[in-house]
């Protein structure tokens, strides 16, 4: 099975481009024709360095996944023919990525493939937990409810992310303002002051010389400086979009006290959320632990879940095993043990998810409370350095002129 690029025209004379996974060009051509498209071109998609580099852009956003889940749930609830409904939906979708997904879903369903198999092909977008939930829903005949629940969970995740992003807006405004002050000072203020100081012919202290010369140089080479800075930012962004880069960023973040606590709380919230979803779907505790470990990004927590899974497979008790792992706070390990022993593990996980959700909010609020004055101080330092570099030569010039005036009067 390989990716094939296609270009087609639908019944509204709209041109669509996209990709489809199939075994041959002929299979793609026959399929696209059978669902009412006029095929313009079909060819094998070749992977290059640049297509791999920008592969992250093909990943579905939370909004895309909510759209997919909601629409599949509505189609299943309606009781209409699945492929006919998907065909109508495909013709109305403008987003290429989502259209390709539904086309592939139709293609696999018509071939008799299981529903979840299409989701398995999009590993960067759908986690093993989500695929497993869809698989269970298909097996148990509750696929519509599964997609309803999935959409609700994704909505909740989206709301949490939106809260975090909205909290970061004010610090970002301060950071942009600080950057704007630096640009204004180096391109307008410092060059003019440097000319004035030069005309005054005052001997400057080394500190003022460095500030003024740096400002003049940046102002004269602004395009080069801005281009280099932009290029450096893009390189850093691309690096941290790679698997190795993300692992390095996480490693650095775990060394910082405030971020360390935030990351562990976020992962504990995800752990409770995922475990609850899997257990509610009928998956046993050991299998839920294994699936959850594949999604979490905290290395110690992943190892702990794998150890508990292996311990249960070896005949150990969940309550004893979770309390041995130091990565779990004592209160969480204790409550989960009680929940497991009393048969209320899902309820306890739900309560602890809410608890860690609040902890994440408080941690972000505290982080921003600390970050805002730091950014303001940063702006103040920049302005202060420029002010001092200006005041010192002006003060020296005034002192010299006063001294010369005093000598002149004394000599008279």
DAWO-V494282 format. One record per helix or strand of 3 or more residues. SS is the DSSP state (~ for helix, > for strand). FROM is the first residue (numbers start at 1). TO is the last residue. If there is no record, write none. Layout:
SS_FROM_TO, SS_FROM_TO
//
This chain:
>_2_9, >_15_22, ~_25_34, >_38_44, ~_49_53, ~_55_58, ~_62_78, ~_82_92, ~_96_110, ~_115_120, ~_128_140, ~_143_200, ~_206_220, ~_222_241, ~_243_253, ~_257_280, ~_285_295, ~_299_313, ~_318_324, ~_330_342, ~_345_411
//
